[in-house]
């Protein structure tokens, strides 16, 4: 009987932790402001510091960006690499002061 209660309590705790993690997930703006992510010349987001939460955000954002870049390239009859490069230039130009961008020497604050 007590084993069932322990299993129930542990299951409930696991559920609460997973819900809490989702509720506290980073937004892109928060991650940039905290210096956790930055813009890359490739048009994609990069992880400045590594953690599971940061990598999940980077993967999510980059997946959406790639889909948008592919649609733009197809619509304009141009190479995906050209769209990515232009997006990287724009993202770097539009990055706020104090946020990270990737350059030839690695990550630097703009």
Sine and cosine of phi, psi and omega as CSV:
sin_phi,cos_phi,sin_psi,cos_psi,sin_omega,cos_omega
0.00,0.00,-0.71,0.71,-0.02,-1.00
-0.92,0.38,-0.48,0.88,0.03,-1.00
-0.90,0.43,-0.63,0.77,0.03,-1.00
-0.89,0.45,-0.64,0.77,0.01,-1.00
-0.92,0.40,-0.66,0.75,0.02,-1.00
-0.88,0.47,-0.71,0.71,0.03,-1.00
-0.88,0.48,-0.68,0.73,0.02,-1.00
-0.89,0.45,-0.71,0.71,0.00,-1.00
-0.90,0.43,-0.72,0.70,0.01,-1.00
-0.89,0.45,-0.64,0.77,0.04,-1.00
-0.90,0.44,-0.67,0.74,0.03,-1.00
-0.90,0.43,-0.67,0.74,0.02,-1.00
-0.90,0.44,-0.66,0.75,0.02,-1.00
-0.89,0.46,-0.65,0.76,0.03,-1.00
-0.90,0.44,-0.71,0.71,0.01,-1.00
-0.89,0.46,-0.65,0.76,0.02,-1.00
-0.90,0.43,-0.68,0.73,-0.02,-1.00
-0.92,0.38,-0.61,0.79,0.05,-1.00
-0.92,0.39,-0.66,0.75,0.01,-1.00
-0.89,0.45,-0.66,0.75,0.00,-1.00
-0.89,0.46,-0.64,0.77,0.03,-1.00
-0.92,0.39,-0.65,0.76,-0.03,-1.00
-0.91,0.41,-0.50,0.87,-0.04,-1.00
-0.98,-0.21,0.26,0.97,-0.01,-1.00
-0.85,0.53,0.60,-0.80,-0.01,-1.00
-0.93,0.37,0.60,-0.80,0.20,-0.98
-1.00,-0.05,0.29,-0.96,0.01,-1.00
-0.88,0.48,-0.70,0.72,0.00,-1.00
-0.88,0.47,-0.67,0.74,0.03,-1.00
-0.89,0.46,-0.71,0.71,-0.04,-1.00
-0.90,0.45,-0.63,0.77,0.05,-1.00
-0.92,0.38,-0.70,0.71,-0.02,-1.00
-0.89,0.45,-0.55,0.84,0.00,-1.00
-1.00,0.10,-0.06,1.00,0.00,-1.00
0.97,0.25,0.41,0.91,-0.04,-1.00
-1.00,0.03,-0.47,0.88,-0.01,-1.00
-0.71,-0.71,0.32,-0.95,0.05,-1.00
-0.47,-0.88,0.15,-0.99,-0.02,-1.00
-1.00,0.01,0.66,-0.75,0.00,-1.00
-0.95,-0.30,0.44,-0.90,0.02,-1.00
-0.89,0.45,-0.28,0.96,0.00,-1.00
-0.97,0.22,-0.08,1.00,-0.03,-1.00
1.00,-0.03,0.05,1.00,-0.03,-1.00
-0.91,-0.42,0.28,-0.96,0.03,-1.00
-1.00,0.08,0.56,-0.83,0.05,-1.00
-0.80,-0.61,0.45,-0.89,0.04,-1.00
-1.00,0.06,0.88,-0.47,0.07,-1.00
-0.98,0.21,-0.67,0.75,0.10,-0.99
-0.86,-0.51,0.52,-0.85,-0.13,-0.99
-0.98,-0.21,0.78,-0.63,0.18,-0.98
-0.36,-0.93,0.28,-0.96,0.00,-1.00
-0.88,0.48,-0.65,0.76,-0.02,-1.00
-0.92,0.40,-0.67,0.74,0.01,-1.00
-0.91,0.41,-0.72,0.70,-0.02,-1.00
-0.90,0.45,-0.61,0.79,0.04,-1.00
-0.89,0.45,-0.67,0.75,0.04,-1.00
-0.90,0.44,-0.73,0.69,0.01,-1.00
-0.85,0.52,-0.72,0.69,0.00,-1.00
-0.88,0.47,-0.67,0.74,0.00,-1.00
-0.90,0.44,-0.77,0.64,-0.02,-1.00
-0.89,0.45,-0.71,0.70,-0.04,-1.00
-0.91,0.41,-0.55,0.83,0.07,-1.00
-0.89,0.45,-0.67,0.74,0.03,-1.00
-0.93,0.37,-0.65,0.76,0.02,-1.00
-0.89,0.45,-0.72,0.70,-0.01,-1.00
-0.86,0.51,-0.68,0.73,0.02,-1.00
-0.87,0.49,-0.70,0.71,0.01,-1.00
-0.91,0.42,-0.67,0.74,0.01,-1.00
-0.89,0.45,-0.66,0.75,0.02,-1.00
-0.89,0.46,-0.66,0.75,0.02,-1.00
-0.90,0.43,-0.67,0.74,0.02,-1.00
-0.90,0.43,-0.71,0.70,0.00,-1.00
-0.88,0.48,-0.69,0.72,0.00,-1.00
-0.91,0.42,-0.71,0.70,-0.02,-1.00
-0.89,0.46,-0.58,0.82,-0.05,-1.00
-0.99,-0.15,0.00,1.00,0.01,-1.00
0.88,0.47,0.66,0.75,-0.02,-1.00
-0.82,-0.57,0.19,-0.98,-0.02,-1.00
-0.96,0.29,0.59,-0.81,0.06,-1.00
-0.84,0.54,-0.64,0.76,-0.03,-1.00
-0.88,0.48,-0.55,0.84,0.03,-1.00
-0.93,0.36,-0.65,0.76,0.03,-1.00
-0.91,0.41,-0.68,0.73,0.01,-1.00
-0.88,0.48,-0.70,0.71,-0.01,-1.00
-0.89,0.45,-0.69,0.72,0.02,-1.00
-0.90,0.43,-0.66,0.75,0.03,-1.00
-0.89,0.45,-0.62,0.79,0.04,-1.00
-0.90,0.44,-0.66,0.75,0.05,-1.00
-0.89,0.46,-0.73,0.68,-0.01,-1.00
-0.89,0.46,-0.69,0.72,-0.02,-1.00
-0.90,0.44,-0.65,0.76,0.03,-1.00
-0.91,0.42,-0.69,0.72,0.02,-1.00
-0.89,0.46,-0.61,0.79,-0.08,-1.00
-1.00,0.01,-0.02,1.00,0.02,-1.00
-0.93,0.37,0.73,-0.69,0.00,-1.00
-0.93,0.36,0.46,-0.89,0.09,-1.00
-0.86,0.52,0.69,-0.73,0.00,-1.00
1.00,-0.05,-0.20,0.98,0.06,-1.00
-1.00,-0.07,0.34,-0.94,-0.10,-1.00
-1.00,0.03,0.60,-0.80,0.18,-0.98
-0.74,-0.67,0.47,-0.88,0.02,-1.00
-0.99,-0.13,0.77,-0.64,0.06,-1.00
-0.83,-0.56,-0.14,-0.99,-0.02,-1.00
-0.85,0.53,-0.52,0.86,-0.01,-1.00
-1.00,-0.05,0.08,1.00,-0.03,-1.00
0.93,-0.36,-0.43,-0.90,-0.07,-1.00
-0.98,0.18,0.73,-0.68,0.09,-1.00
-0.66,-0.75,0.44,-0.90,0.09,-1.00
-0.99,0.13,0.66,-0.76,0.02,-1.00
-0.98,0.17,0.00,0.00,0.00,0.00
